């Protein structure tokens, strides 16, 4: 298959039997796919199904994005023994996602629908399910992990719950301080104080809005800070695009190069795989990888920082 084969899927997101134009969300993706559609990917159409049963990973894309925005990461996990499923980021009433509680709830419900679908497949191990989301999809993944008890591990790729704590509070039934799910969080290069202030401007979140990472005390937490990437670089679709290459200077933090950004993505994928192996496959070698420092794991200097906090037992 090629990137173009994946790109063609956006025309049938809401109608499997005939292409439908949805305007801006599709046009935006097509801009980033320009010039790369002929490049090959790892997937093979109509490949023979591997024998056995495998853990399930449900991926939630960013705001309005297609299911295929992180092709490399999803294929990497699939090639290492996981059934990976994703659906587009769509709103409750239209193809366009809304940046509000209604929208986050809609994408979270879509993730549970995919888990239901996974149950019908002959090669899924339904006792081992992970949720993973990027940006707004990270908010949806958090919501679904709080509600769907089938989810046993959670991965956030610069998830929006770090920047929209008020939405977590508004949900009413998402309580990070009560969740016991193992959580792997990747975050981008730190924003300036002015940027953080602008993000909060006009939001009446109040002191009660939860800081999800600070309150995540009853589930194992691993926080990987990617020092050389901006928010957009958590998506392989955008990193690979010709457009990103032309506009990269406005995205790359400090003096980090595009090559270092791509290498950071590779290490994000590696840590994600080891996290899945540790918590879904109970692999001791993977657990040891997560315990080691980045230097001990041979990560190039200055690319990332890792901080972990083991779960504390709940007194309830």
C-alpha positions in Angstrom: 0.0 0.0 0.0 0.9 3.7 -0.3 0.1 6.8 1.6 -2.3 7.6 -1.2 -4.3 4.4 -0.4 -4.7 5.7 3.1 -5.5 9.2 1.9 -8.4 7.8 -0.2 -10.1 6.6 2.9 -11.1 10.2 4.0 -13.6 10.3 1.1 -15.6 7.4 2.6 -15.4 8.2 6.3 -19.1 8.7 6.7 -20.3 6.6 3.7 -18.5 3.4 3.0 -20.1 2.7 -0.3 -19.6 6.0 -2.1 -17.2 9.0 -1.7 -18.6 12.1 0.1 -17.0 15.6 0.2 -16.8 17.1 3.6 -14.9 20.2 2.8 -12.4 21.7 5.2 -11.4 18.6 7.2 -10.6 16.7 4.0 -9.0 19.6 2.2 -6.7 20.2 5.2 -5.4 16.6 5.1 -5.1 16.7 1.3 -2.8 19.7 1.6 -0.5 17.8 3.9 -0.6 14.7 1.8 0.4 16.5 -1.3 3.6 15.1 -2.8 3.8 12.0 -0.6 0.9 9.9 -1.8 3.1 7.6 -4.0 5.4 6.7 -1.1 5.1 3.1 0.2 4.0 2.2 3.7 4.4 -1.0 5.7 0.9 -2.3 5.3 0.1 -4.9 2.7 -3.4 -5.0 1.2 -5.3 -8.3 1.8 -2.4 -9.8 3.8 -2.8 -13.2 5.4 -4.0 -12.8 9.0 -1.4 -13.8 11.5 -2.4 -16.7 13.7 -3.1 -16.1 17.3 -4.8 -13.5 19.5 -3.3 -10.1 20.1 -3.9 -7.1 22.4 -6.0 -4.2 21.1 -5.0 -0.6 20.7 -7.7 2.0 20.0 -6.3 5.3 18.6 -8.1 8.7 18.7 -6.8 11.3 16.3 -6.6 15.1 16.8 -9.2 17.7 16.1 -11.1 16.9 12.8 -8.2 14.6 11.7 -8.6 11.3 9.8 -8.0 7.9 11.3 -4.7 7.8 9.4 -2.9 10.8 10.9 -0.3 8.6 12.7 0.2 5.9 10.1 3.8 5.1 11.1 3.0 4.7 14.8 -0.1 2.6 14.2 1.7 0.4 11.7 4.7 0.0 14.0 2.5 -1.3 16.8 0.6 -3.6 14.5 3.8 -5.0 13.1 4.9 -5.8 16.7 1.8 -7.9 17.7 -1.1 -5.5 18.2 -4.5 -5.1 16.6 -4.7 -1.3 16.0 -8.0 0.4 15.3 -8.8 4.0 14.7 -11.7 6.2 13.4 -11.8 9.8 12.4 -12.3 12.7 14.8 -15.9 13.7 14.2 -18.4 15.7 16.1 -21.7 14.4 17.6 -23.9 15.9 14.9 -21.6 16.3 11.9 -18.2 15.4 10.3 -16.8 18.6 12.0 -15.5 18.1 15.5 -16.5 20.6 18.1 -14.0 21.8 20.8 -16.3 21.2 23.7 -17.6 18.6 26.1 -20.0 17.3 23.5 -17.3 16.8 21.0 -14.9 15.0 23.4 -17.8 12.7 24.5 -18.6 11.9 20.9 -15.0 10.8 20.2 -14.8 8.9 23.4 -18.0 7.0 22.5 -16.5 6.2 19.1 -13.5 4.6 20.8 -15.8 2.3 22.8 -17.6 1.4 19.6 -14.3 0.3 18.1 -13.7 -1.9 21.2 -17.1 -3.4 20.6 -16.1 -4.1 17.0 -12.8 -5.6 18.1 -14.7 -8.2 20.0 -16.1 -9.5 16.7 -12.6 -10.1 15.3 -11.1 -13.6 15.6 -7.6 -12.4 16.5 -8.2 -10.0 19.4 -7.3 -10.6 23.0 -10.0 -8.5 24.7 -8.6 -8.8 28.2 -5.7 -6.5 27.0 -7.0 -3.2 25.6 -5.2 0.2 25.4 -6.5 3.6 24.5 -4.2 6.1 22.8 -4.9 9.7 21.6 -3.2 12.7 20.2 -4.1 16.3 21.1 -8.0 16.5 21.2 -7.9 12.7 20.8 -5.9 12.5 24.1 -8.9 14.2 25.8 -11.2 11.6 24.3 -8.9 8.7 25.3 -8.9 10.0 28.9 -12.7 10.2 29.0 -13.1 6.7 27.5 -10.5 5.2 29.9 -12.5 6.7 32.8 -15.7 5.2 31.6 -14.9 1.9 29.8 -13.5 -0.6 32.2 -12.2 -2.7 29.4 -9.3 -0.3 28.9 -6.2 -1.4 30.8 -3.6 1.1 29.6 -3.7 4.8 28.4 -1.2 6.7 26.2 -1.5 10.5 25.6 0.4 12.2 22.7 0.4 15.8 24.0 -3.2 15.3 25.0 -5.5 18.3 25.3 -6.4 17.6 28.9 -3.2 19.3 29.9 -4.4 22.5 28.3 -8.2 22.3 28.8 -8.5 21.2 32.4 -11.9 22.9 32.5 -13.3 20.3 30.1 -12.2 17.5 32.4 -14.0 19.2 35.3 -17.1 19.8 33.2 -17.3 16.1 32.3 -18.4 15.3 35.8 -17.5 11.6 35.8 -13.8 11.8 34.9 -11.7 11.7 38.1 -8.0 11.4 37.6 -7.4 11.0 41.3 -9.5 7.8 41.3 -8.1 6.2 38.1 -5.8 3.2 38.4 -5.0 2.8 34.7 -1.2 2.9 33.8 -0.6 6.2 31.9 2.1 7.1 29.5 2.2 10.8 28.6 4.3 12.5 26.0 4.5 16.3 26.0 6.1 18.8 23.7 8.7 21.4 24.3 7.5 23.8 27.0 5.5 26.8 25.9 6.3 30.3 27.2 4.4 31.7 30.2 2.7 34.1 27.8 1.5 31.2 25.6 0.1 29.4 28.6 -1.6 32.6 29.7 -3.2 33.1 26.3 -4.5 29.5 26.3 -6.2 30.1 29.6 -7.5 33.6 28.8 -11.2 33.9 29.1 -11.6 30.4 30.5 -13.4 30.3 33.8 -11.9 27.0 34.9 -11.4 27.9 38.5 -9.2 26.4 41.1 -11.2 23.1 41.1 -10.2 22.1 37.6 -7.9 19.1 37.9 -4.3 18.9 36.8 -4.6 15.4 35.4 -0.9 14.5 35.8 -0.6 15.8 39.4 -3.8 13.9 40.4 -2.8 10.6 38.7 -1.6 9.0 41.9 -3.3 5.6 41.9 -2.1 4.5 38.5 1.5 4.1 37.3 2.6 7.3 35.5 5.4 7.7 33.0 5.9 11.3 31.6 8.2 11.6 28.5 9.0 15.2 27.7 10.1 15.5 24.1 12.4 18.5 24.1 12.8 18.9 20.3 9.3 18.8 18.9 6.3 21.1 18.7 2.7 20.0 19.0 2.3 19.3 15.3 5.3 16.9 15.2 3.4 14.3 17.2 1.7 13.3 13.9 3.7 11.5 11.3 1.4 12.7 8.6 2.3 16.3 9.3 6.0 15.6 9.9 6.4 13.8 6.5 4.5 16.4 4.5 6.1 18.7 1.9 4.1 21.6 3.5 5.7 20.9 6.9 9.1 21.0 5.4 8.5 24.4 4.0 6.9 25.8 7.2 9.1 24.0 9.7 11.0 26.9 11.1 7.9 28.2 12.8 7.3 24.8 14.5 10.8 23.6 15.5 11.7 24.5 19.1 14.9 26.4 19.8 17.7 25.1 17.5 16.4 21.6 17.0 16.5 20.3 13.5 13.8 18.5 11.5 16.0 15.4 11.7 16.0 15.6 15.5 12.2 16.0 15.4 11.9 12.9 13.3 14.3 11.0 15.6 12.1 12.1 18.6 9.1 10.7 16.9 10.9 7.4 16.5 11.7 7.3 20.2 8.1 8.2 21.0 7.1 5.1 19.0 9.7 3.0 20.8 8.5 4.0 24.3 4.9 3.5 23.3 5.7 -0.1 22.2 7.6 -0.8 25.4 4.8 0.6 27.5 2.3 -1.6 25.6 4.5 -4.6 26.0 5.0 -4.0 29.7 1.3 -3.4 30.6 -0.6 -5.4 28.0 1.8 -8.3 27.4 3.3 -8.3 30.9 6.8 -8.4 29.4 9.5 -8.0 32.0 12.2 -6.9 29.5 9.8 -4.0 28.5 9.3 -3.1 32.2 13.1 -2.9 32.6 13.3 -0.6 29.6 10.8 1.8 31.1 12.7 1.8 34.4 16.0 2.8 32.8 17.1 6.3 32.1 17.1 7.7 28.5 20.9 7.5 28.5 20.8 3.9 29.6 18.3 3.2 26.7 20.8 4.9 24.3 18.5 7.8 23.5 20.6 10.6 21.9 21.5 13.4 24.3 19.0 16.3 24.8 16.1 14.7 22.9 13.9 13.7 25.8 13.5 13.7 29.6 11.7 10.9 31.4 9.9 11.0 34.8 8.0 8.2 36.4 5.8 7.8 39.5 4.5 4.4 40.7 1.0 4.1 41.8 0.1 4.4 45.4 -2.7 2.1 46.8 -6.1 3.6 47.2 -7.4 3.9 50.7 -11.0 3.6 49.5 
